[in-house]
Amino acid sequence: MYHRCSTVDNDQNDISAVPDLVYKSVGMAPSSLVPDYVDFFAGHLGHLTSSQREVLENFRANLLKAELYTAPADGTKTSHDDPTLLRFLRARGFVLDLAQKQFTNTEKWREEHDVMTLYNTFDPVEFEAAKRFYPRWTGRRDKNGLPLYVYRLASLAPLQKELDTVPPERRYQRIIALYELMVRFAFPLCSHLPHPSSPTPISSVTTIIDLEHISIGSMWQLRNHLGEASRLATANYPETLNTVVVVNSPPFFPTIWGWIKGWFDEGTRNKIHILGKEPGSALRDLIHVYDLPKPYGGELEWKFEDDPNLDDDAKAALSGVMPKGPVVYMDGAVMKPT
C-alpha cells in the first residue's frame, strides 16, 4: 500500500517559505503523519490509465512523424524507450503538445551538445573526478527500488578552488555526462534488479541533500554551480528526481530557498521535503535501515566521499564492483557506450 505523508519539524525555524514537507513511502506511516493513499508509480508503465495509454500512443506517432523517434523493427531497438517518453509526459501532465515541445527542444539540445559522442568519449579519469562535485549514488536503493543519491554540500567547500579552475563549458559537459550515467546506467541497472514494482522500470531517483556545516557564504559561492545543474535537469532530464529530502537544514534555509526555488518547475518544487537535525525516523519510512547511511539514521557504512557500497543484488549484476568511467547497462550487462 502506498502513502503520501505530510509533517512539519517543529524544531526548525520558520519554513513557511518552502514547500510543505510531503514525501511518498511504502509501508505504515508514523502515527504523526496523515496518510493520503496514492499509487507511487502512477504515470509509469504498468500503472497507466486508459487515457494515459492513448496519449503515449499518440506521442509516439507524433514523434515518428516529426522524425524524432524511431520505432523498433527487424531486431533493432527503439530510439527512445517508453520510460523515457513517459518522463516527458509526466513532466507536462500528459498534455501532448507541451510534452512534444519539451521533447523537441531536448532533442535539439542533445544535437547541439553532441551528447552521445560526449558521453561515449569522456575521459574516464576526469569522469570519476567529476563525481566529487555532484550528487553521488550510495550503491543502494529506497524501498521502491529507486537509486539513493546523497549530496553533502559541505564536502564541496574544500574543492571550491578546484571547481573554479574548470572552464564553464567543461563544467556543463561534466553535468551532462553524469546525467547520462544516471539514465543509461543507474536506471536500467535498478530496473534489472529485484524491486517491489517489477516489471515497472525505474526512471527516477531519491536524493538526500545534506546541509550540515554549510555556511551561507559557501552556499552563495556554490549557487551558480548548483543552479546550472538544476536547470539543465529540469529542461532536459525531466522527472528524474522523484524525492528530494533536505536534511540538517540551517536556520537561514528560508533565505537559501529564496535563491533556488526559481531553478525548479512547480512539479519538482513539490517533491522537495525539509527535515530537521534528526531525519532518521522519516527517512527510515522511505529507505530500509540497512540501505540508509549512518549519518542519516541508518546502518550503512558510507559517506559522501566513498564509492558506491553495492547491495548484494547489485554486486551480483556488476560482478562485484562498480564500473569506472562512462558505461551503460543493457540486456543485463555492463557495456562501454557506443
N, C-alpha and C positions, 0 to 999 in steps of 0.2 A: 504494500500500500504506500502511496506517495503523499507526502505532506508538504505544504508550504507554510512556513512558520515566521512569525514576527515577534521581535522583542526589542527592548532598549536596555542598554547597560547603564544603570542609574549611577554608577561610579564615575562615569565620563562627564566631561564638561558638556555644555550645551552643543548638541549636534543637530539642531533643528534645520541647519542649512544643508545637511546631507540627506541622501535618500533614507527612507525607512529601512531598518535592518530586516531584510527578507531573504531567507535562503531556503533552498529545496533540499530535502534529505529523505533517506529511506529508513523506515523503522518507526518506533514510537518516539514522538516528540517529548521534550521535557515538559513537566506539568505547568511551567510558567509560560509556555507558548500556546497560542491558539491555532490549531491546525486548520488549514484550508486545503482540501484534497484536490490534487491535480495530477495529471499524467506527466511525469518528469520528462518523458520523451515525446511529448505532443509535437507534431510537425516533423517527426523523423520517420524514416522508413519503418513500416510495421505499425505505425501509430498515426496514420493519416486519415482524415475524414474523406468522404467521397468527393466533396468539393475540392479539397486539397489535392487529391489524386488527379482530378481533372485539370487543375491549374498546372500541376507538374507536367502532365502530358502536353498541354498547350505551350508550356515554357520550352520544352524540348523541341517541339515543332517550330516555334518561332525562331529559336536559336539556330536550328538546322537550316531554315530558310535564309537566315542572315549570314550563314556560313561561319558561325561562331561555335558550332558544335558538330561533332562527327559521331554518328551512331555506330554501335558495334556491328561488324559484318565480316564474314569469312574468316573468323578466328582472330580478327583484330579487336582491340579494346576500344571502348568509347573514349572520346577526348576528355570528357568530364563525367565522373560518376554521379549517381543520383544524390549521395550525401552532400557533394559539393553544390549541386544545383539547389538542393533544399536549404542549404545555408543562406543563399541569396534570397530565396523565397521567404524564409522565416524572418530575415532581416527587414523585409519590406511587407510583412504581414500578409503574405501570399497575394499581394496586389501585383498582377502580372506585369503591367507597364513599368512600375517602379523597380521591380526586380530585374527586368530586362535592361533597363537603363543602367543600373549599377553594374550588372554583369558585363555589359558592353564597355563601360568605362574601365572596368578592371582588366578586360582583355586588351584594351588599348594601352593601359599602363604596363601590363606584362610584356607587351611587344616593345614598348618604348625602352624598358629597362632590361630587355632580353633576359627575362627571369630564368628561363630554363637553362640557358648557357651559363649564366652567372652561378647558379647553384651547382650545376654539373662540373664546373671547372674551379670551384672555390678552393683556395689553398687550405688543406686540412689543418695545418698548424695554426694559421690565423683563425680558422673556423672555431677551433677549440678555445683559443684565447678569447674570442669574442663572446663566448658564453658567460664570461665573468661579469658582463655588464648588463645582462638581461635576465628575465625570469628563467629559472633552471628546473628541469624535471628531476624530481626526487627519485625516480625509478619505481614509484608506487602510484596507486590509483585510489580514487574515492570509492564509496560504497556502490556507486552506479557504474564503475569501471572507467571513469574519466581520468586521464593522466593528471597527477597532482604536481603543480609547479609552485615554487616559492621564489619570492623576490625580496631580499633583505637589503634595503636601500643603504643602511649604514655601511655595508660591505663595499659600496661603490665609492665612498668618500676618499679612501686612501688611493683610489685609482683615478681620481678626477684629472690629475695632470696628464696621465697616460691617455685618457679618453680625449682630452683636449688636443692632443697631437695628431689624432686621426682626422684626415680631411673629411668635411661634411658628406661629400659624395660617397666615400668609402664607408662611413658610419651607416648611411642609408642602405648601402648594399649589404652590410652585415645584418641589418634588421631583416631585410628581405630573405637572406639565406637562412636565418634562424626560424622564420615563419614557414619557409618551405620545409625545413626539417620537421616542424610540428605536423604539417598537413600531409607530408609524403612519407614520414617515418612513424611518428608517435601515434597518429590517428589509426593508420592501418594496423600497426602492431597491436594497439589496445583493442581494436575491433577483432583481431585474431585471437587474443587471449580470452579465457573464460570471463564472462561478466553477466550480471543478472538479466540484462535485457537482450542477450544474444538471441537471434542473429542481427538485431538492430545495430548498425555500425556506430562507432564512436566518432564524433566530429567536433568536439569542443573540450575545453579543459577547465579544471578547478584551480584557482590560483590564490595563494596566501601572500599578501603584501605586508611585510613586517616593517613597521616604522620605529622600532626600538632604537634608542640612541641616535636618532636623526635630528639634526637641528634645523631650524627654519632657514638658516643661511645655506646649509647643504641642499635643502630642497629647492631653494631659489637657483642655486648653481646647476642643479640637475633638471630644471623644468624643461629646457629645450630638448634635452636627451630623452626624457620621458614622454614629452608631448609628441615628438616626431614618431616614436614607435606606436603610440596610441592612435594617432590619426591615420597612420599607414594601415594599421589593422582594421580600424573601423571602415575604411573605404574599400580595402582590397582583400581582407580576410574576414568577412562578416560572420558573426555567430560562432566564432571560435572560442570566445570566452563565455562559459556557462555561469560560473560562480566566482566572484572576486571577494575575498574576505580580507579586510584590513584589520590587522591586529597591532596591539601596542600603540594605538593612536594617541598622539601627544595633545596637550591642551590647545595647541594652536591649529589643530586639524581643520576647523571651520575655515581658517584663512587659506590653508592649502587647497581645500575643496573649491574655494572661490577661484583659485588659479586654474584648476584642472578640469572642472566639470564641463567646460566647453570642448574638451577633447573627444567626448563621447556622445553618441546619439542617445535618445531617451531610453531605448531598449537596453543599452549597455549600462547606463546610469542606474537603472532599476535592478541590476544584478550585483551591485556593489553593496557590501554589508560591513558594518562597522562594529567591531568588538573591542572589548577593553583589555586590561592588562592580564587577565586570566581567561584566555579564549578557549581553553581545553574542553570544557563541558559542551559548548555549542559545536566546536569542530568535531568532537567525537560522535556527534549525531550525524555528521556528514561523512566522516572518514573513520575507518576502523583504527583502533588504538595502535595496532601493530604496524600500520601504514602511515601514521602521523608522527612527524619528527618530534623528538623530545622537547625542544624549546617551545612547542605549541601544545603541550599536554599529552603527548603520545609516548610510544616506546621505541620508535625508530631511531637508530643511531645514524643521524645525518645532519649536516649543517650546510649552509648555502655554498660554501667553497668546495664541497665534495662532488665527485662524480655520482651519477645515479646509483642508488642502493637497490638493485633489482630484486623484485619478489621472485619466488620460485618458478612461477609460470613464465615470467619474462626471461629468467635465466635459461630455462629450457628452450624458449623460442630463439634466443640470441646466442646459444652455445656458451652461456655463462658470463659473457662480457658485453658491455655497452660498446658498440662500434664507434670509431672515431671518424671525424670529418663528415662531409655531406654524404648521406646514404638514403636509400628508400627501402621500405618494407613492402614486398609484393609477393603474392602467391605463397605466403608462409615462409619467406626467406629474406635475409638482408642482401641488398644488391647495391652496387655502385650506380649512381644515376647516369642515364644515357639520354 
